[in-house]
Amino acid sequence: MTRSFLVLGGTGDLTGRLLLPGLAELVAAGVLAEPVGVLAVSREDWTDDEYRDWARGRLAEHAGHVPEESRERLVGRLGHRRGDVTVAADLRAAVERAGGVPVFYLALPNTVFLPTLEALAEAGVPEGAVIAVEKPFGRSLEDARRLNAVLHRLVPEERVFRTDHFLAMQTVLNILGLRFANRMFEPVWNAQHVERVDIVFDETLGLEGRAGYYDTAGALRDMLQNHLLQMLAVVAMEPPAALDARSLAARKADVLRAVRSPEDVRRDTVRARYTAGRVGGRELPDYTAEDGVESDRGTETYAEYTVGIDNWRWAGVPFRLRSGKALGADRHEIVLRFKPVPHLAFEQGTAAGGQVPPDVLRLRLLPDGISLELNLNGAGRPFDLERRSLEVDLPPARLSAYGLLLHELLAGEAALSISDVEAEQSWRIVEPILAAWAADEVPLLEYPAGSDGPVSG
């Protein structure tokens, strides 16, 4: 079966920054079973050669780790067709030119997803077609339901790929191995032993010219509604029967159904945005002074909320999710803090800070690694405790997260996709928070760029 890859939104930032480099990695790794032609569809009035020149520049900027020869081989497969992705006739013409069985990749703003899918429904899609939709999947629970309804008219659920590249990150995938391939962790992976879980994605990057998207989304929609909830689902899921699309999706969906939205939004959520400051060697302006930002929109650049999971395994354990931009340090990790031992025979004051801290498991992303912080006998007095950390730095993955997602997508494997139920449940969890924030029930705090974030009361 000959496949073609149609990138709808083929001249956008996502395509140039992530999709083309991911495809170049696949070419370099030789993991595609057959040559796949790539046809970009956009409103640009470009010839194939003009598009290839644009792609060559993006690859040089964002795929320098891929040999130039492999990048050029990809460039040779690229084509471009001018068209409006919301017009059925333009999509029909693109499918005819691409040939083969198409993979449609919606590298588009989520505001355009629904009209694009409706245009595809009008145009008709060939048998065996696959449709990939970027995140955030819609703008609300109702919007996600409408998107799912159209997708289900187009193709079976197993040929829908709702992308979230965090699922393809090495450390996130290693949660599965850590839990389900090692007898020592799964017995303590529950409320009886775990005190709390933190899922954190703090960034030193500011807006970086993305106001057109970010100022209408904000940190909650951009990160916590999708990426971080997916990591929560992987951490908290029950053991799957198999590592396939159906089993993984079912177990993750079970967790998300059990997530309880914050009962007290003033206590359990925080929203804030950065003011002018210095991050490393860079001076950042106030967020509201960034080009393209509407200051009266009240967009947050920092979001945090704490939720519980109403099931047997996790009842009573708080899960705190947080992400912010323009913070003083990059921090990308999942942290499981275990409960103290029930009785301590060692004298108090023998560990750091005069207390004996409980065990902590850190799963680090970017760079990937795992550390387990433990109390061990020190080198001095025989019954003094010292804090030690067992560290594992994971070697770089052969493919980036996007490269791996594209490999799975083109191979017809959906294990790293988000299911329809997960997409809707994720919106169900955050919609009460969004409503409370829109009503100003939670104050919009401020924090200087380069700081540790907002200080909430």
ChimeraX attribute file (.defattr): number of C-alpha atoms within 10 A of each C-alpha:
attribute: neighborCount
match mode: 1-to-1
recipient: residues
	/A:1	7
	/A:2	12
	/A:3	21
	/A:4	22
	/A:5	22
	/A:6	25
	/A:7	24
	/A:8	24
	/A:9	22
	/A:10	29
	/A:11	20
	/A:12	14
	/A:13	14
	/A:14	15
	/A:15	22
	/A:16	21
	/A:17	16
	/A:18	18
	/A:19	21
	/A:20	27
	/A:21	27
	/A:22	26
	/A:23	25
	/A:24	25
	/A:25	27
	/A:26	22
	/A:27	21
	/A:28	19
	/A:29	13
	/A:30	12
	/A:31	11
	/A:32	14
	/A:33	9
	/A:34	10
	/A:35	13
	/A:36	20
	/A:37	21
	/A:38	24
	/A:39	25
	/A:40	24
	/A:41	22
	/A:42	19
	/A:43	13
	/A:44	16
	/A:45	12
	/A:46	15
	/A:47	13
	/A:48	17
	/A:49	14
	/A:50	14
	/A:51	21
	/A:52	20
	/A:53	13
	/A:54	15
	/A:55	24
	/A:56	19
	/A:57	13
	/A:58	19
	/A:59	26
	/A:60	15
	/A:61	13
	/A:62	15
	/A:63	22
	/A:64	12
	/A:65	12
	/A:66	19
	/A:67	14
	/A:68	16
	/A:69	12
	/A:70	18
	/A:71	23
	/A:72	16
	/A:73	13
	/A:74	26
	/A:75	23
	/A:76	14
	/A:77	13
	/A:78	19
	/A:79	22
	/A:80	26
	/A:81	23
	/A:82	16
	/A:83	21
	/A:84	18
	/A:85	25
	/A:86	18
	/A:87	16
	/A:88	21
	/A:89	16
	/A:90	18
	/A:91	25
	/A:92	17
	/A:93	13
	/A:94	21
	/A:95	23
	/A:96	10
	/A:97	14
	/A:98	21
	/A:99	15
	/A:100	18
	/A:101	18
	/A:102	26
	/A:103	25
	/A:104	22
	/A:105	25
	/A:106	25
	/A:107	23
	/A:108	22
	/A:109	17
	/A:110	18
	/A:111	14
	/A:112	14
	/A:113	23
	/A:114	19
	/A:115	16
	/A:116	20
	/A:117	23
	/A:118	19
	/A:119	20
	/A:120	23
	/A:121	16
	/A:122	15
	/A:123	17
	/A:124	14
	/A:125	20
	/A:126	14
	/A:127	10
	/A:128	16
	/A:129	19
	/A:130	25
	/A:131	24
	/A:132	19
	/A:133	24
	/A:134	19
	/A:135	23
	/A:136	23
	/A:137	29
	/A:138	25
	/A:139	16
	/A:140	18
	/A:141	19
	/A:142	13
	/A:143	18
	/A:144	22
	/A:145	18
	/A:146	13
	/A:147	20
	/A:148	23
	/A:149	12
	/A:150	16
	/A:151	22
	/A:152	14
	/A:153	12
	/A:154	23
	/A:155	18
	/A:156	13
	/A:157	16
	/A:158	17
	/A:159	21
	/A:160	26
	/A:161	27
	/A:162	23
	/A:163	27
	/A:164	22
	/A:165	19
	/A:166	20
	/A:167	23
	/A:168	22
	/A:169	20
	/A:170	23
	/A:171	23
	/A:172	22
	/A:173	15
	/A:174	18
	/A:175	17
	/A:176	17
	/A:177	11
	/A:178	15
	/A:179	17
	/A:180	15
	/A:181	12
	/A:182	11
	/A:183	10
	/A:184	11
	/A:185	12
	/A:186	14
	/A:187	11
	/A:188	13
	/A:189	17
	/A:190	18
	/A:191	18
	/A:192	15
	/A:193	17
	/A:194	21
	/A:195	18
	/A:196	19
	/A:197	22
	/A:198	18
	/A:199	25
	/A:200	22
	/A:201	20
	/A:202	21
	/A:203	18
	/A:204	17
	/A:205	18
	/A:206	21
	/A:207	18
	/A:208	9
	/A:209	11
	/A:210	14
	/A:211	17
	/A:212	12
	/A:213	16
	/A:214	19
	/A:215	21
	/A:216	16
	/A:217	18
	/A:218	21
	/A:219	24
	/A:220	25
	/A:221	24
	/A:222	19
	/A:223	21
	/A:224	24
	/A:225	23
	/A:226	24
	/A:227	19
	/A:228	23
	/A:229	23
	/A:230	24
	/A:231	21
	/A:232	23
	/A:233	20
	/A:234	21
	/A:235	20
	/A:236	21
	/A:237	21
	/A:238	17
	/A:239	16
	/A:240	16
	/A:241	10
	/A:242	9
	/A:243	13
	/A:244	13
	/A:245	16
	/A:246	15
	/A:247	15
	/A:248	24
	/A:249	24
	/A:250	16
	/A:251	19
	/A:252	26
	/A:253	23
	/A:254	18
	/A:255	24
	/A:256	25
	/A:257	18
	/A:258	16
	/A:259	22
	/A:260	15
	/A:261	19
	/A:262	18
	/A:263	14
	/A:264	10
	/A:265	18
	/A:266	17
	/A:267	13
	/A:268	16
	/A:269	23
	/A:270	24
	/A:271	26
	/A:272	24
	/A:273	26
	/A:274	27
	/A:275	18
	/A:276	17
	/A:277	19
	/A:278	17
	/A:279	19
	/A:280	13
	/A:281	7
	/A:282	11
	/A:283	12
	/A:284	21
	/A:285	17
	/A:286	16
	/A:287	24
	/A:288	19
	/A:289	13
	/A:290	17
	/A:291	13
	/A:292	14
	/A:293	20
	/A:294	15
	/A:295	12
	/A:296	7
	/A:297	11
	/A:298	19
	/A:299	24
	/A:300	26
	/A:301	26
	/A:302	28
	/A:303	23
	/A:304	19
	/A:305	23
	/A:306	22
	/A:307	19
	/A:308	19
	/A:309	20
	/A:310	16
	/A:311	14
	/A:312	9
	/A:313	15
	/A:314	24
	/A:315	14
	/A:316	17
	/A:317	20
	/A:318	18
	/A:319	21
	/A:320	21
	/A:321	25
	/A:322	22
	/A:323	24
	/A:324	30
	/A:325	24
	/A:326	31
	/A:327	28
	/A:328	20
	/A:329	16
	/A:330	16
	/A:331	18
	/A:332	19
	/A:333	22
	/A:334	26
	/A:335	20
	/A:336	22
	/A:337	19
	/A:338	21
	/A:339	16
	/A:340	14
	/A:341	11
	/A:342	5
	/A:343	6
	/A:344	9
	/A:345	6
	/A:346	12
	/A:347	13
	/A:348	12
	/A:349	12
	/A:350	19
	/A:351	19
	/A:352	12
	/A:353	8
	/A:354	10
	/A:355	11
	/A:356	21
	/A:357	18
	/A:358	16
	/A:359	19
	/A:360	18
	/A:361	18
	/A:362	20
	/A:363	21
	/A:364	22
	/A:365	20
	/A:366	13
	/A:367	13
	/A:368	20
	/A:369	18
	/A:370	21
	/A:371	17
	/A:372	16
	/A:373	17
	/A:374	17
	/A:375	18
	/A:376	14
	/A:377	15
	/A:378	15
	/A:379	10
	/A:380	9
	/A:381	9
	/A:382	8
	/A:383	14
	/A:384	17
	/A:385	22
	/A:386	16
	/A:387	17
	/A:388	14
	/A:389	15
	/A:390	10
	/A:391	12
	/A:392	13
	/A:393	11
	/A:394	15
	/A:395	10
	/A:396	11
	/A:397	11
	/A:398	11
	/A:399	20
	/A:400	19
	/A:401	19
	/A:402	23
	/A:403	22
	/A:404	22
	/A:405	28
	/A:406	23
	/A:407	19
	/A:408	17
	/A:409	23
	/A:410	18
	/A:411	13
	/A:412	17
	/A:413	17
	/A:414	24
	/A:415	21
	/A:416	24
	/A:417	26
	/A:418	24
	/A:419	25
	/A:420	22
	/A:421	18
	/A:422	25
	/A:423	24
	/A:424	22
	/A:425	23
	/A:426	23
	/A:427	24
	/A:428	20
	/A:429	21
	/A:430	22
	/A:431	18
	/A:432	15
	/A:433	24
	/A:434	16
	/A:435	11
	/A:436	15
	/A:437	21
	/A:438	13
	/A:439	10
	/A:440	11
	/A:441	12
	/A:442	18
	/A:443	15
	/A:444	16
	/A:445	16
	/A:446	18
	/A:447	21
	/A:448	22
	/A:449	28
	/A:450	26
	/A:451	16
	/A:452	14
	/A:453	22
	/A:454	20
	/A:455	10
	/A:456	12
	/A:457	6
